[in-house]
Amino acid sequence: MILSIESSCDDSAVALTQISTCKVILHKKISQESEHSLYGGVVPELASRLHAVALPLLLEYCKPYLKEIKAVAVTSSPGLAVTLIEGVVMAKAVSIALDVPLISVNHLIGHIYSLFIQKQAIFPLTVLLVSGGHTQVIEAKGLDEMKVVATTMDDSFGESFDKVAKMMGLGYPGGPKIEALAKKGNRKRYGFTVPLYQSPKIAFSYSGLKNAVRLAVLDADKKDYADIAASFEYTAVAHLTQKLKKYFKSNPPVNFAIVGGASANAYLRSEIQKLLTPFNATLLLTEIEYCSDNAAMIGRVAVEMYDNRMFTDMDELTVNSKSGLCSIAQS
């Protein structure tokens, strides 16, 4: 088995994945949502301290399987440096104790492989990655051949949901709260402008929409919040589908996937499915359990890397908070 560790942000997680079958033998996770909700977002130093407590507790569940562990995989980038280091330190300690190799995993590739937890991988694949830190379209031909073809110019899709929720005093994390509130509202009441509507660029931007929502909230009563949430969600998703439609004109999809924490949004999933119908493209979705940060997706990548002997020397394993997908995939 491979022991995998995830600590890129505010979720502490470990998993055990069987190398021969990709089967998840164990997956344990401790969320920090309640601690960070007091501040309306993730506080890095607090997250680091909570990881230092949670990760050793999670490791206890792995003790019965120590003799079967053949490698230790850990998220090393991108993410918060002060939280990534907690996972890397533990991974190094376990690697030394068990005398097994280390596997350094890129968090974004982990999200792509969340599609294939306990399954065989399918490539080539066009991927929409939407999370609290990223909004990207990726052309993935395999583990070592992935290219970002579009990205956000400012805020990410998931980040905009969190910030709008904070404006309304809904708490953190904002994505599920906005989604739930939007179901009660009128999507057409507020005519928010779709970002970059007239621009030929295949790129994303959420700062302007976020500001428009802020102004609407300032002039609204709480009874209007459901309509604001619904109109915001409608516009945020319309921005994605419009840009994807432009991209598909020259790059028609065959296999298309949505990954990342914000990919759990039901309205986004339904609108993407409608967009793909004329192309007869297959939509791949991550199980809801594995949309947010988790160690099982890191373990799934690690199985592929183990089979290809893609190990990392102890001295070379460091954290990189800003390392993007391309720099890892091309190395």
Backbone torsions as a table, in degrees:
resi	resn	phi	psi	omega
1	MET	NA	162.2	172.2
2	ILE	-112.7	129.6	172.1
3	LEU	-88.9	125.3	179.3
4	SER	-119.4	146.9	-175.2
5	ILE	-130.9	133.6	179.4
6	GLU	-127.7	126.1	178.0
7	SER	-151.7	37.7	-173.1
8	SER	-73.6	-21.3	-179.2
9	CYS	-145.1	-106.7	-173.3
10	ASP	-115.8	14.3	175.2
11	ASP	-118.7	124.9	174.0
12	SER	-94.1	129.1	-177.2
13	ALA	-150.4	147.3	171.9
14	VAL	-134.7	153.9	177.5
15	ALA	-149.0	157.1	172.4
16	LEU	-122.0	123.4	-177.9
17	THR	-120.4	128.5	179.2
18	GLN	-73.4	126.8	-173.5
19	ILE	-65.5	-42.4	-173.5
20	SER	-73.0	-27.2	-174.0
21	THR	-120.4	-8.5	-174.0
22	CYS	64.7	14.1	-179.2
23	LYS	-74.3	135.2	176.2
24	VAL	-81.9	112.7	-178.5
25	ILE	-84.3	-34.5	-178.4
26	LEU	-151.5	138.3	174.8
27	HIS	-145.7	118.3	-178.6
28	LYS	-128.0	141.9	-175.4
29	LYS	-146.2	140.3	174.1
30	ILE	-123.0	118.7	-179.3
31	SER	-88.4	150.0	177.7
32	GLN	-108.6	15.5	-173.3
33	GLU	-55.6	-44.3	-175.8
34	SER	-64.3	-36.9	179.9
35	GLU	-68.6	-42.1	-176.4
36	HIS	-81.8	-20.8	-179.1
37	SER	-61.6	-25.2	178.5
38	LEU	-63.5	-24.7	-175.4
39	TYR	-108.9	-1.4	178.6
40	GLY	76.2	14.0	-179.9
41	GLY	171.1	175.5	-175.8
42	VAL	-76.1	128.3	173.9
43	VAL	-99.7	108.8	-172.4
44	PRO	-52.3	-47.4	-176.3
45	GLU	-65.1	-38.8	176.4
46	LEU	-64.9	-43.2	179.0
47	ALA	-58.8	-42.3	-179.9
48	SER	-61.0	-45.4	-179.7
49	ARG	-64.3	-38.0	179.9
50	LEU	-69.1	-36.4	175.1
51	HIS	-62.0	-40.3	-178.1
52	ALA	-61.2	-28.2	177.6
53	VAL	-86.9	-43.6	-171.4
54	ALA	-74.4	-40.8	-174.5
55	LEU	-60.8	-46.0	176.6
56	PRO	-61.9	-33.6	177.3
57	LEU	-65.0	-41.7	179.3
58	LEU	-67.4	-34.6	-179.7
59	LEU	-62.6	-27.7	179.0
60	GLU	-57.3	-34.4	-179.6
61	TYR	-66.4	-20.5	-176.3
62	CYS	-88.4	-10.5	-173.8
63	LYS	-54.4	-41.2	179.9
64	PRO	-63.3	-14.0	-174.7
65	TYR	-111.0	7.6	-171.9
66	LEU	-56.2	-37.6	-177.2
67	LYS	-69.3	-17.8	-177.6
68	GLU	-97.4	-3.8	-178.5
69	ILE	-78.6	123.5	-177.5
70	LYS	-104.4	-13.7	178.9
71	ALA	-164.0	159.0	176.5
72	VAL	-119.6	122.4	179.1
73	ALA	-108.3	145.3	-178.4
74	VAL	-148.6	142.7	173.2
75	THR	-68.6	126.1	179.7
76	SER	-117.4	-13.5	178.7
77	SER	-171.7	161.4	-24.1
78	PRO	-79.4	176.5	-178.7
79	GLY	155.4	-165.1	176.8
80	LEU	-82.7	124.7	-175.7
81	ALA	-57.1	-40.9	-175.8
82	VAL	-71.7	-19.5	176.8
83	THR	-95.8	-36.7	176.4
84	LEU	-56.8	-40.1	-175.8
85	ILE	-63.2	-30.3	179.0
86	GLU	-63.5	-43.8	178.6
87	GLY	-68.9	-40.1	-178.8
88	VAL	-65.2	-41.6	179.2
89	VAL	-61.5	-44.0	180.0
90	MET	-67.4	-39.0	179.3
91	ALA	-61.3	-42.5	179.2
92	LYS	-63.9	-41.0	-179.2
93	ALA	-63.8	-44.0	179.5
94	VAL	-67.5	-39.0	178.5
95	SER	-59.7	-43.2	178.5
96	ILE	-66.8	-45.2	-176.6
97	ALA	-63.2	-38.3	-176.8
98	LEU	-96.4	-8.8	-178.2
99	ASP	57.1	51.7	177.9
100	VAL	-126.3	157.9	-176.8
101	PRO	-73.2	162.0	177.3
102	LEU	-101.9	145.4	175.1
103	ILE	-126.7	119.0	179.9
104	SER	-92.0	122.8	-172.9
105	VAL	-116.9	135.6	173.5
106	ASN	-79.5	128.8	-175.8
107	HIS	-59.4	-37.1	-177.5
108	LEU	-70.0	-38.5	174.5
109	ILE	-65.0	-34.1	175.3
110	GLY	-57.7	-43.9	179.1
111	HIS	-62.6	-38.6	177.6
112	ILE	-63.9	-41.9	-179.6
113	TYR	-77.1	-6.4	172.8
114	SER	-62.4	-22.5	175.9
115	LEU	-64.7	-25.2	-169.3
116	PHE	-113.8	18.5	177.0
117	ILE	-61.6	121.9	-177.6
118	GLN	63.3	24.6	178.3
119	LYS	-139.7	167.0	172.8
120	GLN	-80.5	144.8	-179.6
121	ALA	-72.3	148.2	178.5
122	ILE	-122.4	119.7	175.6
123	PHE	-138.2	155.0	0.4
124	PRO	-74.0	164.2	-170.1
125	LEU	-153.6	132.8	170.4
126	THR	-97.7	128.8	-171.4
127	VAL	-122.3	133.9	167.5
128	LEU	-103.3	114.0	179.1
129	LEU	-103.2	116.6	-179.0
130	VAL	-127.5	118.1	-177.7
131	SER	-147.6	-172.5	178.6
132	GLY	-68.6	-21.2	-177.4
133	GLY	-116.9	-11.9	-172.7
134	HIS	-141.7	145.5	166.5
135	THR	-138.0	107.3	-173.0
136	GLN	-141.8	149.4	165.9
137	VAL	-108.0	127.9	-173.6
138	ILE	-125.6	132.7	170.9
139	GLU	-96.6	114.0	-176.2
140	ALA	-114.2	118.1	177.3
141	LYS	-102.5	-10.7	179.8
142	GLY	167.6	178.3	-177.1
143	LEU	-54.2	-41.1	-175.2
144	ASP	-104.8	16.6	179.0
145	GLU	-142.3	86.7	178.9
146	MET	-133.2	138.2	-176.9
147	LYS	-134.7	128.7	174.8
148	VAL	-79.5	121.0	-177.8
149	VAL	-107.4	-11.5	176.0
150	ALA	-158.7	145.2	-179.0
151	THR	-149.4	174.9	179.9
152	THR	-81.8	148.9	178.7
153	MET	-90.5	-12.9	-179.4
154	ASP	-153.4	-108.1	-179.3
155	ASP	-70.9	156.3	176.0
156	SER	-92.6	166.4	178.0
157	PHE	-57.8	-52.3	-178.7
158	GLY	-65.7	-38.8	179.3
159	GLU	-61.7	-38.2	-179.4
160	SER	-65.0	-36.2	176.4
161	PHE	-64.3	-43.7	179.4
162	ASP	-62.0	-42.1	-177.2
163	LYS	-71.7	-36.5	176.8
164	VAL	-66.5	-39.7	177.2
165	ALA	-62.2	-38.3	179.0
166	LYS	-66.1	-39.0	177.7
167	MET	-58.0	-35.7	-177.4
168	MET	-89.8	-1.9	-179.3
169	GLY	71.3	29.9	-176.4
170	LEU	-85.8	-16.9	-180.0
171	GLY	97.8	-179.5	-177.2
172	TYR	-119.6	144.4	-4.4
173	PRO	-75.9	147.0	-171.5
174	GLY	-82.2	-28.0	-175.2
175	GLY	-52.6	-57.7	-179.7
176	PRO	-62.7	-32.3	-178.7
177	LYS	-70.8	-42.7	177.0
178	ILE	-65.9	-41.8	179.8
179	GLU	-60.7	-44.8	-179.8
180	ALA	-65.1	-41.8	-179.4
181	LEU	-68.4	-36.7	-178.1
182	ALA	-62.9	-29.9	-179.9
183	LYS	-63.3	-20.6	-178.4
184	LYS	-96.3	-3.1	-172.2
185	GLY	-110.0	176.3	178.5
186	ASN	-98.5	112.7	-176.3
187	ARG	-66.1	-21.6	-173.5
188	LYS	-101.0	-0.1	-175.0
189	ARG	-67.8	-44.5	-179.3
190	TYR	-103.2	119.2	-177.0
191	GLY	-88.1	63.4	178.2
192	PHE	-62.6	138.9	179.7
193	THR	-72.1	132.7	176.6
194	VAL	-70.0	124.7	-177.8
195	PRO	-58.7	141.9	175.2
196	LEU	54.5	30.7	-175.7
197	TYR	-59.0	-40.2	-177.2
198	GLN	-91.7	-6.2	-175.8
199	SER	-82.3	136.7	176.9
200	PRO	-76.8	-8.8	-178.3
201	LYS	-62.6	140.9	169.4
202	ILE	-94.6	85.2	-176.3
203	ALA	-154.8	169.7	-177.0
204	PHE	-126.7	153.7	178.3
205	SER	-155.9	131.0	-178.5
206	TYR	-123.8	-0.2	-177.5
207	SER	-66.9	-41.6	-179.5
208	GLY	-66.6	-43.1	177.9
209	LEU	-63.0	-42.1	179.2
210	LYS	-59.6	-41.1	-179.8
211	ASN	-69.2	-37.5	177.4
212	ALA	-62.9	-39.8	177.9
213	VAL	-66.2	-39.4	179.3
214	ARG	-58.4	-44.4	179.7
215	LEU	-66.0	-37.0	178.6
216	ALA	-66.2	-40.3	179.7
217	VAL	-64.4	-39.1	-179.7
218	LEU	-61.4	-32.6	-177.2
219	ASP	-96.2	1.1	-172.4
220	ALA	-106.4	160.3	168.8
221	ASP	-95.0	164.8	-178.7
222	LYS	-60.9	-27.3	179.1
223	LYS	-67.1	-16.1	179.2
224	ASP	-90.7	-8.2	-172.5
225	TYR	-61.7	-35.4	179.9
226	ALA	-63.6	-41.6	178.4
227	ASP	-67.0	-37.7	177.7
228	ILE	-64.9	-45.0	180.0
229	ALA	-61.8	-43.8	-179.9
230	ALA	-65.2	-43.0	179.9
231	SER	-67.4	-37.6	177.0
232	PHE	-64.7	-48.8	-179.2
233	GLU	-60.3	-42.8	178.6
234	TYR	-57.9	-46.6	-177.5
235	THR	-71.4	-41.2	-180.0
236	ALA	-61.2	-40.5	179.4
237	VAL	-75.0	-38.3	178.6
238	ALA	-59.4	-36.8	177.1
239	HIS	-59.7	-45.4	178.6
240	LEU	-63.4	-48.4	-175.1
241	THR	-67.7	-35.1	178.9
242	GLN	-66.0	-42.6	179.2
243	LYS	-69.7	-36.9	177.4
244	LEU	-65.9	-38.4	178.8
245	LYS	-61.3	-40.7	176.7
246	LYS	-64.8	-41.5	-179.7
247	TYR	-65.4	-38.0	-177.5
248	PHE	-67.4	-20.6	179.8
249	LYS	-60.4	-35.1	179.1
250	SER	-108.5	-9.2	-179.3
251	ASN	-138.2	69.8	-176.9
252	PRO	-61.0	133.6	-175.5
253	PRO	-79.1	150.5	171.4
254	VAL	-112.8	-57.0	172.1
255	ASN	-116.7	122.2	-177.9
256	PHE	-125.6	139.7	-177.6
257	ALA	-133.4	150.5	171.1
258	ILE	-117.0	126.7	-179.4
259	VAL	-135.2	169.8	-179.1
260	GLY	102.6	165.0	-176.3
261	GLY	-56.4	-38.7	-178.2
262	ALA	-77.4	-7.1	178.3
263	SER	-70.2	-8.5	177.4
264	ALA	-75.4	-12.4	-178.5
265	ASN	-62.9	119.4	-174.4
266	ALA	-66.9	-38.0	-179.5
267	TYR	-66.0	-41.6	176.3
268	LEU	-59.2	-46.0	-179.5
269	ARG	-59.7	-43.3	-177.5
270	SER	-68.6	-38.3	179.9
271	GLU	-70.5	-36.4	176.4
272	ILE	-66.8	-39.2	178.0
273	GLN	-60.4	-41.8	177.3
274	LYS	-62.5	-41.6	-178.9
275	LEU	-62.5	-35.0	-175.6
276	LEU	-82.1	-19.3	-173.9
277	THR	-54.2	-46.2	179.8
278	PRO	-63.3	-20.8	-178.2
279	PHE	-93.0	-4.4	-174.7
280	ASN	53.0	34.5	-178.8
281	ALA	-86.2	150.9	177.7
282	THR	-88.1	129.5	177.1
283	LEU	-97.7	122.3	176.7
284	LEU	-104.3	133.3	-178.4
285	LEU	-130.0	144.0	174.7
286	THR	-78.9	143.3	173.9
287	GLU	-59.5	142.2	-175.7
288	ILE	-51.6	-38.4	-178.8
289	GLU	-57.4	-29.7	-174.0
290	TYR	-110.7	11.9	178.7
291	CYS	-70.0	-45.3	179.9
292	SER	-77.3	173.4	-178.0
293	ASP	-55.9	133.5	-179.7
294	ASN	-157.6	162.0	-178.0
295	ALA	-85.5	-20.2	-179.9
296	ALA	-64.2	-37.7	179.1
297	MET	-69.1	-33.5	176.7
298	ILE	-67.5	-39.6	177.3
299	GLY	-65.2	-34.5	-179.5
300	ARG	-68.1	-41.8	173.8
301	VAL	-61.1	-42.8	-175.3
302	ALA	-62.3	-31.5	176.7
303	VAL	-60.6	-45.2	178.5
304	GLU	-63.6	-41.9	-178.3
305	MET	-69.3	-36.0	177.3
306	TYR	-63.3	-45.0	180.0
307	ASP	-62.3	-27.9	179.7
308	ASN	-99.0	10.0	177.5
309	ARG	56.2	41.0	-178.9
310	MET	-93.2	73.0	-177.8
311	PHE	-96.8	162.5	-179.5
312	THR	-121.4	131.4	177.2
313	ASP	-64.8	145.8	-178.6
314	MET	-52.2	-46.6	-175.8
315	ASP	-71.9	-20.0	-177.7
316	GLU	-93.2	-9.6	-179.1
317	LEU	-81.7	103.7	178.3
318	THR	-130.1	168.1	179.2
319	VAL	-94.7	150.5	176.9
320	ASN	-139.6	104.1	-173.4
321	SER	-68.5	-22.4	-173.8
322	LYS	-116.9	5.5	-177.6
323	SER	-62.6	125.7	-178.3
324	GLY	-89.1	178.8	-177.5
325	LEU	-66.7	-44.0	-175.2
326	CYS	-61.4	-43.3	-175.8
327	SER	-64.7	-31.8	179.2
328	ILE	-78.0	-46.6	-175.1
329	ALA	-64.5	-29.0	-177.2
330	GLN	-90.1	-8.1	-176.1
331	SER	-79.9	NA	NA
